[in-house]
Amino acid sequence: MKRWIVRGALALVATLVAMKLADVAVGIVDPFGISHFENNRRFAETCLRINQDVPTFTYPEPIPGSRVDTTPPYAINALGFRGPEITTTKPANTVRVVLLGDSVAFGWGVEERDGLRAQLERRLADWYGTSRAIEVVNLAVPGLHAGHEYERFRHHGLALEPDVVVVLFNVNDVEMFPDESAPLTRLAEERFERQSALARFALNGASGVCVKACLPHLHDLIVYLELFRHQPAEVDDALKLYRDMKRGIATTAQIYGELAKLAREKSFALAILDLSGFEPIRDAAAGLAIPYANIALDDVHDASLRNSATDPHPNARGHAKLADAAFAALTRTLDVMPEHGR
């Protein structure tokens, strides 16, 4: 009996050691890019705070001067934006473009130099040549929708004296009302209900807490495999649900109308660049006489343009394609840039 107890104890220890080694290996190899989950958590804890200036639209905003050394690192400048240090007052002979948007415009998952802001700035600098300096300022923050972006621009963007304000519209910008978002929540619940018995043990209740504490990388891998591995058909279903968010679409259009008023009052150009090819926003922009261009990537399911399986945000190559499309729209299709370069 003692021999069987010893053998059982050794087998248990060996199993636990093997699981810990597997956890370490998963953390090093990072299959499917599961480090995205940990990077997201560390960024939120280190670089974000809740702006409560407008109770209706409380939202996370970056902490000026904060930095988190994830992969890639995220650094916030002294004014509270991702990007190089700038002065609030626009330098002489400078064209200043302000970007509004969410995590895609922010450049989630890529080095700052590889994000849309920096790549677009380089293209515009080459276009202007020596005739004008160019600054592209990134007010985007992961998780914002149109209402947040408008308030962030009013509180932070107007003081920057922008010549051009570019709204990077993403389809989830219209997800403002809980009742309209309920079908999306139901999709997530259905995925949760399909969890395997092993996943329920590893993710839920006291056992899930233990697994997350002792085997964090394996925990995140199971989260991806069970909850975040989306199929193209599921993405298409979600897009249909977004098109049914009538109040969210109408409210977004109303907010863009307010931005258009500010553009007329403060004499800056306004353009909407659509990352999703979302027809209701195209039609709303036309009704508001706001220059609009669709810069959606050719195939949202193209893995070569994504950071990883778990992180669908554009990688450096994806941002280069977006920057090419944005540059063409701003300088040619929409013609909103002041004093053309060469």
C-alpha positions in Angstrom: 0.0 0.0 0.0 2.8 2.4 0.9 4.5 1.6 -2.4 1.3 2.5 -4.3 1.0 5.7 -2.3 4.6 6.7 -3.1 4.1 5.8 -6.7 0.9 7.9 -6.8 2.7 10.8 -5.2 5.6 10.6 -7.6 3.2 10.5 -10.5 1.3 13.5 -9.2 4.6 15.5 -8.7 5.8 14.4 -12.2 2.5 15.5 -13.7 2.6 18.9 -11.9 6.2 19.5 -13.0 5.4 18.5 -16.6 2.4 21.0 -16.6 4.6 23.8 -15.2 7.3 23.0 -17.8 4.6 23.1 -20.5 3.3 26.4 -19.1 6.9 27.9 -19.3 7.3 26.5 -22.8 3.9 28.1 -23.9 5.1 31.4 -22.5 8.3 31.3 -24.4 7.0 30.0 -27.7 3.8 32.1 -27.5 1.6 30.0 -29.8 -1.2 31.9 -31.5 0.1 35.2 -29.9 -1.5 34.6 -26.5 0.9 37.2 -24.9 -1.7 39.6 -26.3 -3.9 39.0 -23.3 -1.2 39.8 -20.8 0.0 42.8 -22.7 -3.5 44.1 -22.7 -3.9 43.7 -19.0 -0.5 45.3 -18.2 -1.2 48.3 -20.5 -4.6 48.9 -19.0 -3.2 48.8 -15.4 -0.1 50.9 -16.2 -1.1 53.4 -18.8 -4.8 54.1 -18.6 -7.1 55.9 -16.2 -10.8 56.7 -16.3 -11.7 60.2 -17.6 -14.9 61.2 -15.7 -15.1 64.8 -17.0 -18.3 63.9 -18.9 -20.4 61.5 -16.9 -22.3 60.4 -19.9 -19.2 59.3 -21.7 -16.7 58.2 -19.0 -13.8 56.5 -20.9 -10.2 55.3 -20.4 -7.5 57.7 -21.5 -3.8 57.4 -21.4 -1.8 58.7 -18.4 0.7 61.3 -19.6 4.3 60.1 -19.4 3.4 56.5 -18.6 5.1 53.5 -20.2 4.8 49.7 -20.1 7.6 47.5 -21.4 5.5 44.8 -23.0 6.2 43.4 -26.5 5.9 45.8 -28.1 6.3 48.6 -25.5 3.7 51.3 -25.2 4.9 54.8 -24.3 2.6 57.9 -23.7 4.0 61.3 -24.2 3.7 64.3 -21.9 0.4 65.4 -23.4 -1.2 62.0 -23.1 -0.9 60.7 -26.6 1.0 57.7 -28.1 3.7 59.2 -30.3 6.7 61.6 -30.1 6.7 64.6 -27.8 5.0 67.6 -29.3 4.1 71.1 -28.1 0.4 72.1 -27.7 1.0 75.2 -29.9 1.5 74.2 -33.5 5.0 75.2 -34.8 5.2 77.7 -37.7 4.9 76.4 -41.2 3.6 73.1 -39.9 0.6 71.1 -41.1 -1.0 69.2 -38.2 -3.2 66.2 -38.6 -5.1 64.8 -35.7 -6.2 61.1 -35.7 -9.3 60.0 -33.7 -10.1 56.3 -33.3 -9.7 53.2 -31.2 -7.1 50.4 -30.9 -6.4 50.2 -34.7 -5.6 53.9 -35.0 -3.7 53.6 -31.7 -1.5 51.0 -33.2 -2.2 48.2 -30.8 0.3 45.3 -31.1 3.0 47.1 -33.2 5.9 49.4 -32.5 5.0 53.0 -32.6 7.1 53.6 -35.7 5.2 50.8 -37.5 1.7 52.1 -36.7 -0.6 54.1 -38.9 0.3 57.4 -37.3 4.0 57.2 -38.0 3.6 55.6 -41.5 1.1 58.2 -42.6 3.3 61.0 -41.3 6.3 59.7 -43.3 4.3 59.6 -46.5 2.9 63.1 -46.0 6.4 64.4 -45.1 7.7 63.0 -48.4 4.7 64.5 -50.2 5.2 68.0 -48.8 9.0 67.8 -49.2 10.7 70.9 -47.8 7.7 73.2 -48.3 5.9 72.4 -45.0 6.6 70.4 -41.9 4.1 67.7 -41.0 2.9 66.4 -37.6 0.3 63.6 -37.3 -0.9 63.4 -33.7 -2.6 60.3 -32.4 -5.5 60.9 -30.0 -6.7 57.3 -30.5 -7.2 55.0 -27.4 -8.1 51.3 -27.4 -11.8 50.7 -26.7 -13.2 54.1 -27.6 -16.4 54.7 -29.6 -17.6 57.8 -31.5 -18.9 59.5 -28.3 -15.6 59.1 -26.5 -13.6 60.3 -29.5 -15.7 63.4 -29.7 -15.2 64.3 -26.1 -11.5 63.5 -26.2 -11.1 65.8 -29.2 -13.0 68.6 -27.5 -10.9 68.3 -24.4 -7.5 67.6 -26.0 -7.6 68.0 -29.7 -8.9 71.5 -30.3 -6.0 73.1 -28.4 -3.6 71.4 -30.9 -4.8 73.8 -33.7 -5.4 71.0 -36.2 -5.5 71.7 -39.9 -7.1 68.3 -40.6 -9.0 65.9 -38.3 -9.2 62.3 -39.4 -11.8 60.0 -37.9 -10.8 56.3 -38.2 -14.2 54.7 -38.0 -14.3 51.1 -36.9 -17.5 49.0 -37.0 -17.7 48.6 -33.2 -17.9 52.4 -32.8 -21.7 52.0 -33.1 -21.9 49.6 -30.1 -23.2 52.2 -27.7 -26.5 50.8 -26.3 -26.7 47.7 -24.2 -30.0 46.5 -25.7 -28.6 46.7 -29.2 -25.4 44.9 -28.1 -27.4 42.0 -26.5 -27.3 39.8 -29.6 -23.4 40.1 -29.6 -23.4 39.2 -25.9 -25.5 36.1 -26.8 -23.0 35.0 -29.4 -20.3 35.1 -26.7 -22.6 33.2 -24.3 -23.1 30.5 -26.9 -19.4 30.1 -27.2 -19.1 29.9 -23.4 -21.8 27.2 -23.3 -19.8 25.1 -25.8 -16.8 24.9 -23.4 -15.3 21.4 -22.9 -15.3 19.8 -19.4 -11.5 20.4 -19.3 -11.9 24.1 -20.1 -14.6 24.6 -17.5 -12.2 23.1 -14.9 -9.3 25.3 -16.1 -11.3 28.6 -16.5 -14.1 28.6 -14.0 -14.6 28.6 -10.3 -11.9 27.9 -7.7 -10.1 25.5 -10.0 -9.9 28.2 -12.7 -8.5 30.6 -10.1 -5.8 28.1 -9.2 -4.9 27.3 -12.9 -4.6 31.0 -13.7 -2.4 31.6 -10.7 -0.1 28.6 -11.2 -0.2 28.1 -15.0 -1.0 31.5 -16.5 0.2 30.8 -20.0 -1.7 27.5 -20.3 -4.7 29.4 -18.9 -4.5 32.0 -21.7 -4.0 29.3 -24.3 -7.2 27.6 -23.2 -9.0 30.9 -23.2 -8.1 31.4 -26.8 -8.9 27.9 -27.9 -12.3 27.8 -26.1 -13.5 31.4 -26.2 -11.6 33.6 -28.7 -11.0 31.4 -31.7 -13.4 33.0 -34.2 -14.4 31.5 -37.5 -15.0 33.8 -40.6 -18.7 33.0 -40.5 -18.9 34.2 -36.9 -17.3 37.5 -37.9 -19.7 37.9 -40.7 -22.6 37.2 -38.3 -21.3 39.9 -36.0 -21.1 42.4 -38.9 -24.8 41.8 -39.6 -25.6 42.5 -36.0 -23.7 45.8 -36.1 -25.8 46.8 -39.2 -28.9 46.4 -37.1 -27.8 48.8 -34.4 -30.0 51.6 -35.6 -29.7 53.8 -32.5 -26.0 53.4 -32.4 -25.6 54.3 -36.0 -27.9 57.3 -35.7 -26.0 58.5 -32.6 -22.7 58.1 -34.3 -24.0 60.1 -37.2 -25.2 62.8 -34.8 -21.7 62.9 -33.2 -20.1 63.3 -36.6 -22.5 66.1 -37.3 -21.2 67.9 -34.1 -17.6 67.4 -35.3 -18.6 68.9 -38.7 -19.9 72.0 -36.9 -16.7 72.3 -35.0 -14.8 72.0 -38.2 -16.7 74.9 -39.7 -16.3 77.0 -36.6 -12.6 76.4 -36.1 -11.7 76.1 -39.8 -10.1 72.7 -40.0 -10.8 70.0 -42.6 -12.7 66.9 -41.4 -12.5 63.4 -43.0 -13.9 60.0 -42.1 -11.7 57.0 -43.1 -13.7 53.8 -42.7 -11.8 50.8 -41.6 -14.8 48.5 -42.0 -16.5 49.5 -45.2 -19.6 50.1 -43.2 -22.4 51.3 -45.6 -24.6 53.1 -42.9 -21.7 55.4 -42.0 -20.8 56.0 -45.7 -24.4 57.1 -46.2 -24.4 59.2 -43.0 -21.2 61.0 -44.1 -22.8 61.8 -47.5 -25.8 63.3 -45.8 -23.6 65.4 -43.6 -21.3 66.4 -46.5 -18.3 65.0 -44.7 -15.5 63.7 -46.9 -15.5 59.9 -46.6 -13.3 57.1 -47.9 -13.3 53.3 -47.4 -9.8 52.2 -46.5 -10.7 48.7 -45.3 -8.1 46.0 -45.8 -8.9 43.7 -48.8 -9.6 40.7 -46.6 -10.3 41.0 -42.9 -9.5 37.2 -42.6 -6.0 37.6 -44.1 -3.8 36.2 -41.4 -0.7 37.8 -42.9 -2.0 41.2 -42.1 -2.9 40.4 -38.4 -0.7 40.5 -35.3 -1.5 36.9 -34.4 -4.4 34.5 -34.2 -5.5 35.9 -30.9 -4.9 39.6 -31.9 -6.8 40.6 -35.0 -5.3 44.1 -35.1 -3.2 45.0 -38.1 0.5 44.1 -38.0 3.2 46.4 -39.4 2.3 45.2 -43.0 -1.4 45.8 -42.3 -0.7 49.3 -41.1 1.4 50.0 -44.2 -1.5 49.1 -46.4 -3.8 51.3 -44.3 -1.3 54.2 -44.5 -1.1 53.8 -48.2 -4.9 54.0 -48.5 -5.2 56.8 -46.0 -2.5 58.8 -47.8 -4.2 58.4 -51.2 -7.6 59.3 -49.7 -6.4 62.5 -47.9 -4.2 63.8 -50.8 -6.1 62.7 -53.8 -9.6 61.2 -53.4 -10.8 63.6 -50.7 -8.2 66.4 -51.3 -8.3 67.7 -47.8 -4.7 68.4 -47.1 -3.7 72.1 -47.2 -1.2 73.6 -49.7 -0.3 70.5 -51.7 3.3 69.3 -51.7 5.2 68.1 -54.7 
